[in-house]
């Protein structure tokens, strides 16, 4: 079975953006963004994903990967 994995940490490093900076730009708490960054969520709202992509100047495909479990 495959699963979707968030690679937000990699994109944040590439864009040289801290968790605090991204959380402020996206408009969510550091705690919630940390959960997303560390793959501790089972769902992400499309509006949140869009805001993250806008803040990081990327597409969803840049931070979402499909991998084997």
Beta strands, then each sheet from edge to edge (+ up, - down):
strand 1: 2-6
strand 2: 64-68
sheet 1: 1+ 2-
end
